[in-house]
Every structure is written in structure tokens, then in C-alpha cells.
Amino acid sequence: MASRGWTRRDFLKGSGAAAGALVLGGGALAGCARTGGGGAGGDPLEAARSSGTIQAGIAGEAPYGFTDQSGKVTGEAPEVARAVFRNLGVSNLLASQVDFNQLIPALNAGKFSVVAAGMFITPERCKNAAFSIPDYIAATAFLVPSGNPEGVATFQDVAQKKLNLAVLSGAVEKDYALRLGVPASQVQVFDTQNALLRAVTDKRVYCAALTNISLNDLVKKSPGAQVEVTKGFTPVINGKPEVQAGAFVFRTPDTSLREAFNAELKKLHDSGEWLRITEPFGFTRDNLPPAGVTTEALCAGS
């Protein structure tokens, strides 16, 4: 399949409309009315407090932000956002699902007020939107056949062994692979996590690269699949570790909303409440961002 981008979900192409909305609050469904400061103009936090609803964007990627079999929007990012906004006086979160590479264009077009999809902070993305403080950090890993017969542990292994690699459309892993010497001819791009799994089990590729959080969740939900997840690692490119930190995303002018969100998110981190919320989605203390990992540094590429 053709690639639509380069990052753990790119945002540079298109501005597609949001599809399908659910309120994440009391498990209730809601209509698609433009509430909670989705459009331009005014204070989005005050609008959300007034309406009781904030609009968010997700991308259907488990365990970060997805719709479960019951129709409820859930995942690490929506549940953390739900807790933050409740503390800010907003009881409901209205989530619209779009392709990951449409999230920032849709945000800037006023479709919603926050992206709650576990999006990594990168310099290119920071040119187009404003990120919260880091919400979590994650390691890269590979989905491989059981026993990992080729012994793959790094992108350099993939290149040296001339193995085919699957990546998610728009994912940072494609960029990592190319920069670490994997020829483009060995990289196959797929649209969904399940497609990555099928590519490995059908032996169209040897392995698939994604965060260890995502791959562990995928394996957990695929009993019987003859696959396993390698040990997580941080890619080192040109001597620099590529720290992978996910965060929430806001329109650049919405400073007051972002600052209020940051204050409450930090409280969740510091109190231990964040861990209680995120553990069901496979997150641990190891995923809490260290003090030295900052949005400013990640946006600067340092």
C-alpha cells in the first residue's frame, strides 16, 4: 500500500473531515453538534465549560485512542483527557475518529479542540500545532515470528539481513528505518495494525515495527498468532537517541486551554492517578516521562 506520510502518524497531507463521533462521558452517545470550542474564535475552554463538552480527535489506534466493540471511545489518551477535562469542569469528551495523518489538519480546521491519539512530539509537527507536556514515553519494537529465527533487534539488523519490514502508514518507524539504512524496497506500508500482523503471519514480511506498547496490545488481542514482540529499544540516529514521547495536541493560538490542560496533566502524573488510568492499556511506570524530557527540547529536535 502507498505511504501517506512519515511519522507515527503524519499530518502534512490533506484536511479530511472527521468521521463518527461518540461522547466519552457516562458512556453516552452524542450528536455531532459543534460544541466545546471546536470552531475558531473565542476561548475553547470556557466554551467547553459552558456546553459541558470538549471535542477531541482520535485515530482508531489501540491502545492509544479507539472505539471498542461496545461503541465506546476509549484508550490511554481519551481516558487521560477525560480525567483532565473533568478536573477542568468539562464532563464529556466528544471524540471524532479520522485518519491519523488528518488529525492536525482537522484540528486546525476547527473540527475539534484537542488531539487525543498518543501523537509523538516531533519538530515538523511542532511547526503546525502546539503540544502539551509529554504524556508518556515509549520504546520501539518489532513484531516477529515466534522464536525470532532471524534474531532481529534493531533496524540495522533488518538492513543487514535484507529482510522485508512492515510499518504503519504515516508512522515514525518508516523514517527510522530509512535513516538507519533499510532500503525503501524492503519497506512495506500498511494502513492498520491488523494488516501489520497479517503481513508477518502470512510471511509477506519478516517483521513489523511499531511501539512496544502497540505491538504488545496487538499480540494480546490475537491469541493463537505465532508471533512475539522483541525487546523495546530507542533508535539512535547520527549518534542521537530518538526519544519517543507522546502528547496531546492543540491549536497554536489556544494557549490558555493548553496551559490549563498541562497543569492538570502534571497533577495526574505526580499523584499516581495517571498510572491507574493507563495500566489497563499496557502502560507502566516506565512510560512516565522523565523530568528531562520536555516539549521544548523535542520540538527543537534536541
N, C-alpha and C positions, 0 to 999 in steps of 0.2 A: 504494500500500500504506500501511497505517496506521503511524504512527510509534510506536516503543516507548520513545522517550527523547530526550535532547538532547545527549549528549556523544559523544566518539569511541568511544564505546560506553558507554551509560548503565548504572547498576547499581541504580537505585532501585526497580525493579518486579520482583516475583516472586522465587522462590528455587528455580528448576528444578534437576533432578538432572543430574549430569554424564553425558555420553554418549560411549562409545567411549574406550578407554584404550590407550596404547602406551608402552612403555618407551623412553626416549631414552638409550640406553647400549649400545654394541656392536651397535646395530641390532636388538636382540632384542625380541620381543613379550613382554608380561607379562599376568598376570591382573589382576583388579580388587580384590585384597585390600587392606584398609585398612592400608597400611604407610607409614612415613616421616612419622608425626605428622599424618596427615590429620584425625584427630578432635581433640576438645577435651581439654585436660588433659595434663600432662607437658611435657617440653622437646622441641619438634619437631625441633630439630637433633640432639639426642642420639638420639632415636628413629630419625631418618633414618640416622645413622651406624651405629646398631645393625643396622638392616634392610638398609642399603646402597641404599635407595631414598627419594627425596623425591617427593611428589605435587604436581603443578602443574596449573593451569588454563590452557587456551588457547581461542581463539575461531574458529580456522579462517580467519584473515585474513592473506593473504600481503601482504608478506613478513615479517610480524611473528611469527606463530605459526600453523602449519598442518600438515596431513598431506599429504605428497607422493604421487605416483602409486604409489610402491612400498609405501606404508603407513607410512612413517617420519615421525614428528613432527619438524619442523624449523622453520626461520625464525630471524630475528635473536634474538628473546627466548629461545626454548628453547635455542638453541646457546650464547648467553651464559650463561644459567642453568646449563647443563650444565657449562661451564668453571668457573664459580664453585663449584658444589657438588662437583665433583671435587677442587678445591683445599681444600674443607672436609671431605673424606673420605667423600663420598657418590658412588658410581659411577653410579647410574642415576636417571633422571628419568622418572617415570610421569605422562604427560600425559592429562588428560581434557578433551575438547572440549565446550564449552557455548556458548550464545548469549552474545555479548559483554555484553549487559545482565543476564546471570545470573552473571557472574564473581564479583563481590563478595558477593552473597548466598550463592553456593555456597561461597566461601572462608570466610565467617563461619559457615556451617552445618557446617564441618568436612569438606567434600568433598575439599579439598586444602589445602596449606600455603602456596602461593605462586601468584600470578597472573603468568604469563609471556606477555603478549599485547601488549606495547608500549603499555600504557594510559597516557594522558595524566594528569598530576597536575593536579587541579582542587580548589578549595575544597570543593565539595559532596562529592566523593569522599573527601576527607581527613576528613570527619565520620564516615565509616563504616569506614575501614580505614587502615593505615599504609603509606606509600610508601617505597621505597628512595631513595637518592640518585638524581638524574636519570641515566638510562641513555643517552639521546640527545635531540637536539632535531630538529624537522622543520618545514618550511615548508608552507603551504597552496598548492594549485594547482588549476587547472581542467582537466578533460578536455574538449576542444572538437573540432569538425570540423577536418579538415586545412586549414591556412591561417588558421584562426580568423577567418572573414569578419566577425564582429561586433566583433572587437578586444577581447574580454573579458579583463581583467587583474585586476579586483577585484570584490568583492561589490556595491560601488556601481555598477559598470558593469552588472551583472545587473539591478539595480533600475531604473536609469535607462533601459535599453534594453528593459525589460519582457519579459525572457527567462525561459523556464522553466528551473529548476535542479533537478538530481537530487542527493540526498545519501544517505548510508548510514544505515540505521536506527540510531538512538541516537548519531549522530555529532556532534561539536562543530560541524561545519560548518553544520548546521541552525541552531544557536543563533547562530553568527556571522552567517549570512545574515539572520535575522530582526532581530537587533540593529542591522544595518547597512542596514536599510531595504528588504529584499526582502520583498514581501507573501507571506503564508503561502499564498495561492492560486497563487503561482508556484513553490512548492517541492514537489517530489515525492520521496517517501521509498521507498527500495528496500532489500531485505534482503541483497544480495550485491554484490560488486564487479562481477561479470559482468553483473548486472542494470543497474548504472550504465552500463556500456559499451553494452549493447544499447539502453538508453534514448536514448543520444546517437546511435548509428549508425542507429536507427530513426526519429530526429528527433522523438521524443516530448518531448524536452527539448533545449535548445541545448547545455548544458554540465552537467558533474558536478563537485562539489567534494570534495576529499579531500586527504590529504598528498601532496606531490610524490613521496615515496618509494613510496607505494602505487600512484599512478597511473602512474609510470614502469615499475613492475613489471608492472602490468596491460597496458600497451601492448607491452612486451617479449614478453609471453606471448600477444599477439593479433596476429600478423603478418597483414597484409592489411587490417586495420581502418583505415578512413580517418579517423583521429583523431590528435591530438597533445596534449601536455601543456604548459600555459603555464608561464612563469617562476614559481618559488616566491616567496611573499611572506608577511609576518607581518601578520595583520589588526590594525588599530588601532581600538579601540572606546573612545569617550569620551576620546580622547587618550592611551590606554594600549595599548602593543603587547601582544597576546595571545601570550605565549611558549608554544610547544607543546613540552613536554618529557615524554617517555615514561619510565616506570619500572616496577619490579616492585612487587607489592602483597602485603602481609602482614596477618594479623590484628593488631589494635592491641596485644593483650597479648604478642605474640611478639617482645618487644624483643631478646632475645639472638640469635634467628635473624636478625632484620633487621640488627642491628649487625654480626654476623659476615659476612653477605652483603655489606653495604656496604663493609667493609674489603677483601674480595676483588674486588669490582667496581671499586673505585678502583684497585687494582693492575692490573687488566686495562686500564683507561683509560690509566694512566700508562706502562705498559710497551709499548704499541702492539699488544698481543695482541688487544684489543677490535677494532681496525680489521681485523686479519687475519681474525677470526671473522666480522665483519659485512659485509665488502666483497662477498662473493658474493650478498648480499641487497640490494645497491644503496646501501649506506651509505658515506660518505666522511668525511674529517677534519672537514668542515663540520658533520657531525652530532654531533660530540663536544660535550658540554655545556660552555659557558664556566664559569669559576670563579664568576662572579657569579650563575649560575642555581642556586638552591638549592630543595630540597623545602620548607623552612620558608616561604620567600617565596611560592612557588607555592601552597601550602596557604592562606596568608594572603590571596592574591589581590593581592599587591603586586609 
